[in-house]
Amino acid sequence: MGSKRTKIGIVYRPTEKWIAGAYYVQNILKALSSCKDELQPTINVCCNNHSEFEELKASTKYKHLAYSPLYPERDKYTILINRILKKFTKYRIYTDGAWGSLFDKTVFYYPITDFTEIYNIQKAVAWIPDFQEKYYPEFFSQEDLLAREKGHKELIQKKVPIVFSSHNAEKDFIKFYPEGKDSRTFVLQFSVNHPDFSHESIDELKVKYNITSNYLFCANQFWIHKNHLTLFKAIKILKDSGKKYQLVCSGALSEYRNNSYHQTLFNYIKNNHLENEIRILGFIPRTEQLCLMNNSYAIIHPSLFEGWSTVVEDAKKLNKFIFLSDLAVHREQAPINSCFFSPLDENEIAQKILSVEPSNKAFDYTLCTQRSCDQFLDIINKIAKK
């Protein structure tokens, strides 16, 4: 990168509704921390307020961070001038701290998912985790489907560089958008870095969450494609056969695509008398989640679709066994301590839980962290040299 440190912008928007988005940014910064200092870029963190910036700084300990307000100050004159400029040009008025500003020295801003907010499209690098809407359109409203289609085609038309979370997603892009074969695409297979959770007591957490036996742990948001219902059916099969396993689930209880989905899950638990077998914890602190993962019989991940699963990376880093839905992206992540199952076959899931003994083969996760760091530095260098 030369003697002068390269500067890029990172958009950071922590929210409980999509905590994986916040973890994604944290993981990038932690991966970059593992490389030589002279290779580490200065990161302009574009977030809503200074407290979010300080939290990110404390959690990642990345040394080269600077704060930028996500939005510029907007007085009535700036708003009026920007409206006029927007109508006749692609530029906006410059305001100190405005991310994506025409005059900012930043090489690019990432990850961008909403192009209505960025001032200069030439400084945008998009992130597309996956193409779930193409495989499960029934999980999306018509409005969402049209918006995603329009957004992806806009990326192609405006020649915006695109980062995918897996080679599988990159292949899907060409499959569904052959007109984008000449787009500048990159793959960033992120790694995870965990906060210290040694202060958490598993005995206290078991009492707190009424965990009374050896348990399987499922760490997913309660979204339709995470496929909790099939997993619950597998737990019922195990109970009916006299083989009781307790299933502990963490994750936010929100699904914007189907407000009644959570009630369906609760009704299934109640109607089948599975209150003792299935514990739903809701959104819990990350350190508690990791402690529960680490002390579980095994992790289980029945998702129907993923871009690059944080849960799978957590299992790899913790060296925990994971029962895992047989998806191409999960095969790409390649956890060595794992067993794959057909995600919509509750009988197979139950059978695999009964018949497969969890293994704990040694795995050096620093290789994943180094790969993630190298991939991101490669993206920076290639875009900077354009």
C-alpha positions as CSV (number, residue, x, y, z in Angstrom):
1,M,0.0,0.0,0.0
2,G,3.1,2.2,0.0
3,S,4.2,4.6,2.8
4,K,0.8,6.3,3.0
5,R,-1.9,4.4,4.7
6,T,-4.9,3.7,2.5
7,K,-8.2,5.0,3.8
8,I,-11.6,3.3,3.3
9,G,-15.0,3.8,4.7
10,I,-17.0,1.1,6.6
11,V,-20.7,1.6,7.2
12,Y,-21.7,0.4,10.6
13,R,-25.3,0.1,11.7
14,P,-25.7,-2.2,14.7
15,T,-29.3,-3.4,15.2
16,E,-30.9,-6.3,17.1
17,K,-33.1,-7.0,14.0
18,W,-30.0,-7.9,12.0
19,I,-27.2,-8.4,14.4
20,A,-25.3,-10.4,11.8
21,G,-24.7,-7.2,9.9
22,A,-22.9,-5.7,13.0
23,Y,-21.0,-8.9,13.5
24,Y,-19.9,-8.8,9.9
25,V,-18.2,-5.4,10.3
26,Q,-16.7,-6.3,13.6
27,N,-15.3,-9.5,12.0
28,I,-13.7,-7.6,9.1
29,L,-11.9,-5.2,11.5
30,K,-10.7,-8.0,13.7
31,A,-9.4,-10.0,10.7
32,L,-7.5,-6.9,9.5
33,S,-6.0,-6.5,13.0
34,S,-4.2,-9.8,12.4
35,C,-2.2,-8.5,9.4
36,K,1.0,-6.4,9.6
37,D,0.4,-2.9,10.8
38,E,1.8,-1.2,7.7
39,L,-0.9,-3.1,5.6
40,Q,-3.8,-2.1,7.8
41,P,-5.9,0.7,6.3
42,T,-7.4,3.6,8.1
43,I,-11.1,3.0,8.5
44,N,-13.6,5.8,8.5
45,V,-16.4,4.3,10.5
46,C,-19.7,5.7,9.3
47,C,-22.3,5.2,12.0
48,N,-25.3,6.9,13.6
49,N,-23.5,8.4,16.6
50,H,-20.2,8.5,18.5
51,S,-21.2,6.0,21.1
52,E,-21.6,3.3,18.4
53,F,-18.1,4.2,17.2
54,E,-16.7,3.9,20.7
55,E,-18.3,0.5,21.1
56,L,-16.9,-0.8,17.8
57,K,-13.5,0.6,18.8
58,A,-13.6,-1.1,22.2
59,S,-14.8,-4.5,20.8
60,T,-12.4,-4.7,17.9
61,K,-9.4,-2.9,19.3
62,Y,-8.5,-1.9,15.7
63,K,-5.9,0.9,16.0
64,H,-6.6,2.9,12.8
65,L,-10.2,4.1,13.2
66,A,-11.8,7.5,12.6
67,Y,-15.4,8.6,13.2
68,S,-17.6,9.9,10.5
69,P,-21.3,10.7,11.0
70,L,-23.5,8.5,8.8
71,Y,-25.5,11.5,7.6
72,P,-24.4,15.1,7.1
73,E,-26.0,17.9,8.9
74,R,-29.0,19.1,6.9
75,D,-30.1,22.7,7.1
76,K,-32.8,24.0,4.8
77,Y,-30.4,25.5,2.3
78,T,-28.3,22.4,1.9
79,I,-31.5,20.3,1.4
80,L,-32.7,22.7,-1.3
81,I,-29.4,22.8,-3.1
82,N,-29.0,19.0,-3.0
83,R,-32.5,18.6,-4.5
84,I,-31.5,20.8,-7.4
85,L,-28.1,19.1,-7.8
86,K,-29.8,15.7,-7.7
87,K,-32.2,16.6,-10.5
88,F,-29.4,17.7,-12.9
89,T,-26.2,16.0,-11.7
90,K,-25.0,12.9,-9.8
91,Y,-23.3,15.1,-7.2
92,R,-24.4,16.7,-3.9
93,I,-23.1,19.5,-1.8
94,Y,-20.1,18.6,0.4
95,T,-20.4,18.5,4.1
96,D,-17.6,17.6,6.5
97,G,-18.1,14.0,7.7
98,A,-20.6,13.1,5.0
99,W,-19.9,9.6,3.9
100,G,-19.5,9.1,0.1
101,S,-18.8,12.8,-0.4
102,L,-17.4,13.9,-3.8
103,F,-14.3,15.4,-2.2
104,D,-13.5,12.7,0.4
105,K,-10.1,11.0,0.0
106,T,-11.5,7.6,0.9
107,V,-11.0,4.9,-1.7
108,F,-14.4,3.4,-1.3
109,Y,-17.3,2.8,1.2
110,Y,-18.4,-0.7,2.1
111,P,-20.7,-2.5,2.6
112,I,-23.3,-0.5,0.6
113,T,-26.8,-1.9,0.3
114,D,-28.8,1.2,-0.3
115,F,-27.7,3.5,-3.1
116,T,-30.3,6.2,-2.3
117,E,-28.0,7.3,0.5
118,I,-24.6,7.6,-1.1
119,Y,-23.5,10.8,-2.7
120,N,-21.0,9.5,-5.2
121,I,-21.8,6.1,-6.7
122,Q,-18.1,5.9,-7.9
123,K,-17.1,5.4,-4.2
124,A,-19.5,2.5,-3.5
125,V,-18.7,-1.1,-3.1
126,A,-21.8,-3.3,-2.8
127,W,-22.3,-6.3,-0.6
128,I,-24.6,-9.1,-1.6
129,P,-24.6,-12.0,0.9
130,D,-26.8,-14.3,-1.1
131,F,-29.8,-14.7,-3.4
132,Q,-32.3,-16.2,-1.1
133,E,-35.2,-14.5,-2.9
134,K,-34.4,-16.4,-6.1
135,Y,-34.7,-19.8,-4.3
136,Y,-37.5,-19.0,-1.8
137,P,-39.5,-16.1,-3.4
138,E,-42.5,-17.2,-1.2
139,F,-40.6,-15.8,1.8
140,F,-40.7,-12.2,0.4
141,S,-43.4,-9.7,-0.5
142,Q,-43.7,-8.7,-4.2
143,E,-42.4,-5.3,-3.2
144,D,-39.3,-6.8,-1.7
145,L,-38.7,-9.0,-4.8
146,L,-39.0,-6.1,-7.1
147,A,-36.7,-3.9,-5.0
148,R,-34.0,-6.5,-4.9
149,E,-34.2,-7.2,-8.6
150,K,-34.1,-3.5,-9.4
151,G,-31.2,-3.0,-7.0
152,H,-29.1,-5.8,-8.5
153,K,-29.7,-4.6,-12.0
154,E,-28.7,-1.1,-11.0
155,L,-25.4,-2.4,-9.7
156,I,-24.7,-3.9,-13.1
157,Q,-25.8,-0.9,-15.0
158,K,-23.7,1.5,-12.9
159,K,-20.7,-0.9,-12.9
160,V,-20.5,-0.9,-9.1
161,P,-18.0,-3.5,-7.7
162,I,-19.7,-6.2,-5.8
163,V,-18.5,-8.3,-2.9
164,F,-20.1,-11.7,-2.3
165,S,-19.8,-13.7,0.9
166,S,-19.1,-17.0,-0.9
167,H,-18.1,-18.4,-4.2
168,N,-21.5,-20.0,-4.3
169,A,-23.2,-16.6,-4.2
170,E,-20.9,-15.3,-6.9
171,K,-21.9,-18.2,-9.2
172,D,-25.6,-17.5,-8.4
173,F,-25.1,-13.9,-9.5
174,I,-23.9,-14.9,-13.0
175,K,-26.7,-17.6,-13.1
176,F,-29.5,-15.1,-12.4
177,Y,-27.9,-12.1,-14.0
178,P,-25.9,-13.2,-17.0
179,E,-25.8,-9.6,-18.1
180,G,-23.5,-9.0,-15.1
181,K,-20.7,-11.4,-16.3
182,D,-18.4,-8.4,-16.9
183,S,-19.1,-6.9,-13.5
184,R,-16.1,-6.5,-11.0
185,T,-16.9,-9.1,-8.4
186,F,-15.0,-10.3,-5.3
187,V,-15.5,-12.9,-2.7
188,L,-14.9,-12.2,1.0
189,Q,-15.4,-15.3,3.1
190,F,-15.5,-13.7,6.5
191,S,-14.0,-15.2,9.7
192,V,-15.3,-14.7,13.2
193,N,-13.5,-13.4,16.3
194,H,-15.1,-13.9,19.7
195,P,-15.2,-11.6,22.7
196,D,-13.8,-13.0,25.9
197,F,-16.6,-15.0,27.5
198,S,-14.5,-16.7,30.2
199,H,-16.4,-14.7,32.9
200,E,-19.7,-16.5,32.0
201,S,-20.7,-19.4,34.2
202,I,-22.4,-22.2,32.4
203,D,-23.9,-23.4,35.7
204,E,-25.4,-20.0,36.3
205,L,-26.7,-19.8,32.7
206,K,-28.3,-23.2,33.0
207,V,-30.2,-22.0,36.1
208,K,-31.1,-18.7,34.4
209,Y,-32.5,-20.3,31.3
210,N,-33.9,-23.4,32.9
211,I,-31.6,-25.8,31.0
212,T,-31.9,-29.1,32.8
213,S,-30.1,-31.7,30.7
214,N,-27.5,-32.2,28.0
215,Y,-28.6,-29.9,25.2
216,L,-28.3,-29.0,21.5
217,F,-27.8,-25.4,20.8
218,C,-29.4,-23.5,17.9
219,A,-28.3,-19.9,17.4
220,N,-30.4,-18.3,14.7
221,Q,-32.7,-15.4,14.3
222,F,-36.3,-16.6,14.2
223,W,-36.8,-16.0,10.5
224,I,-38.7,-18.4,8.2
225,H,-35.7,-19.6,6.3
226,K,-33.9,-20.6,9.4
227,N,-36.3,-23.6,9.5
228,H,-36.9,-23.9,13.2
229,L,-40.2,-25.8,12.7
230,T,-38.6,-28.8,11.0
231,L,-36.1,-28.9,13.9
232,F,-38.9,-28.8,16.4
233,K,-40.5,-31.7,14.6
234,A,-37.3,-33.7,14.9
235,I,-37.2,-33.0,18.6
236,K,-40.8,-34.4,18.9
237,I,-39.8,-37.5,17.0
238,L,-36.9,-38.0,19.5
239,K,-39.3,-37.5,22.5
240,D,-41.9,-39.9,21.1
241,S,-39.2,-42.6,20.7
242,G,-38.1,-42.2,24.3
243,K,-34.9,-40.4,23.4
244,K,-35.1,-36.9,25.1
245,Y,-32.9,-34.1,24.0
246,Q,-33.2,-30.6,25.2
247,L,-33.0,-28.0,22.4
248,V,-31.9,-24.4,23.4
249,C,-32.5,-21.7,20.9
250,S,-31.2,-18.1,20.9
251,G,-32.1,-15.3,18.5
252,A,-34.3,-12.3,18.1
253,L,-38.1,-13.0,17.9
254,S,-38.8,-10.9,14.9
255,E,-39.8,-11.7,11.3
256,Y,-40.9,-8.7,9.2
257,R,-42.0,-11.0,6.4
258,N,-44.5,-12.9,8.5
259,N,-45.8,-11.5,11.8
260,S,-47.6,-14.7,12.7
261,Y,-44.6,-17.0,12.2
262,H,-43.4,-16.9,15.8
263,Q,-46.9,-17.8,17.1
264,T,-46.8,-20.8,14.8
265,L,-43.7,-22.0,16.5
266,F,-45.0,-21.4,20.0
267,N,-48.3,-23.1,19.2
268,Y,-46.3,-26.2,17.9
269,I,-44.4,-26.4,21.2
270,K,-47.5,-26.0,23.3
271,N,-49.7,-28.4,21.2
272,N,-47.1,-31.1,21.3
273,H,-46.1,-30.6,25.0
274,L,-42.5,-29.7,24.2
275,E,-42.1,-27.0,26.8
276,N,-39.5,-29.0,28.7
277,E,-37.7,-30.1,25.5
278,I,-37.4,-26.7,23.7
279,R,-36.1,-23.6,25.4
280,I,-36.5,-20.3,23.4
281,L,-34.2,-17.7,25.0
282,G,-34.8,-14.8,22.5
283,F,-31.9,-12.3,21.9
284,I,-29.2,-12.8,24.5
285,P,-25.7,-11.2,25.0
286,R,-23.1,-12.5,22.7
287,T,-20.9,-13.8,25.6
288,E,-23.8,-15.8,27.0
289,Q,-24.5,-17.2,23.5
290,L,-20.9,-18.3,23.1
291,C,-20.7,-19.9,26.5
292,L,-23.9,-21.9,25.8
293,M,-22.5,-22.9,22.4
294,N,-19.2,-24.0,23.9
295,N,-20.8,-26.1,26.6
296,S,-23.5,-27.7,24.4
297,Y,-23.6,-31.4,23.4
298,A,-23.5,-30.0,19.8
299,I,-24.6,-27.1,17.8
300,I,-27.4,-27.6,15.3
301,H,-28.1,-25.4,12.3
302,P,-31.1,-26.4,10.1
303,S,-31.2,-23.3,7.9
304,L,-32.7,-23.6,4.4
305,F,-30.5,-20.9,3.0
306,E,-27.3,-18.9,3.9
307,G,-24.8,-16.5,2.4
308,W,-21.9,-17.4,4.7
309,S,-23.1,-18.7,8.1
310,T,-21.8,-17.0,11.2
311,V,-23.0,-20.0,13.2
312,V,-20.8,-22.4,11.2
313,E,-17.8,-20.1,11.6
314,D,-18.6,-20.0,15.4
315,A,-18.6,-23.8,15.5
316,K,-15.3,-24.0,13.6
317,K,-13.6,-21.4,15.9
318,L,-14.9,-23.1,19.1
319,N,-13.9,-26.5,17.7
320,K,-17.5,-27.7,18.3
321,F,-19.4,-30.3,16.5
322,I,-22.3,-29.1,14.3
323,F,-25.3,-30.9,12.9
324,L,-25.8,-29.0,9.7
325,S,-28.2,-28.6,6.8
326,D,-26.7,-29.9,3.5
327,L,-26.3,-26.6,1.6
328,A,-23.6,-25.9,-1.0
329,V,-22.4,-22.9,1.0
330,H,-22.1,-25.0,4.1
331,R,-20.0,-27.4,2.1
332,E,-17.9,-24.5,1.0
333,Q,-17.4,-23.4,4.7
334,A,-16.1,-27.0,5.3
335,P,-16.4,-27.5,9.0
336,I,-14.4,-30.7,9.8
337,N,-16.5,-31.5,12.9
338,S,-19.9,-31.8,11.3
339,C,-22.7,-34.0,10.0
340,F,-24.9,-32.9,7.2
341,F,-28.7,-33.6,6.9
342,S,-31.5,-32.8,4.5
343,P,-33.0,-29.7,6.0
344,L,-36.7,-30.5,5.3
345,D,-36.5,-34.1,6.6
346,E,-37.2,-34.2,10.3
347,N,-36.8,-37.9,10.4
348,E,-33.3,-37.7,9.0
349,I,-32.4,-35.0,11.4
350,A,-33.6,-37.1,14.4
351,Q,-31.8,-40.2,13.1
352,K,-28.5,-38.2,12.6
353,I,-28.8,-36.9,16.2
354,L,-29.3,-40.4,17.5
355,S,-26.6,-42.2,15.4
356,V,-23.8,-39.7,15.0
357,E,-21.3,-39.2,17.8
358,P,-19.9,-35.6,17.9
359,S,-16.2,-35.4,17.1
360,N,-13.7,-32.7,18.1
361,K,-10.8,-33.0,15.6
362,A,-8.3,-30.2,16.0
363,F,-8.7,-27.3,13.7
364,D,-6.4,-24.2,13.3
365,Y,-8.9,-21.3,12.9
366,T,-6.2,-18.8,12.4
367,L,-6.0,-20.0,8.8
368,C,-9.6,-18.8,8.3
369,T,-8.8,-15.4,9.8
370,Q,-5.7,-15.0,7.6
371,R,-7.7,-15.9,4.5
372,S,-10.4,-13.3,5.4
373,C,-7.7,-10.7,5.9
374,D,-5.9,-11.5,2.7
375,Q,-9.2,-11.4,0.7
376,F,-10.2,-8.0,2.0
377,L,-6.7,-6.5,1.5
378,D,-6.8,-7.8,-2.1
379,I,-10.2,-6.1,-2.6
380,I,-8.8,-2.8,-1.3
381,N,-5.7,-3.0,-3.5
382,K,-7.5,-3.9,-6.7
383,I,-10.0,-1.1,-6.3
384,A,-7.4,1.4,-5.3
385,K,-5.3,0.6,-8.4
386,K,-8.2,1.0,-10.8
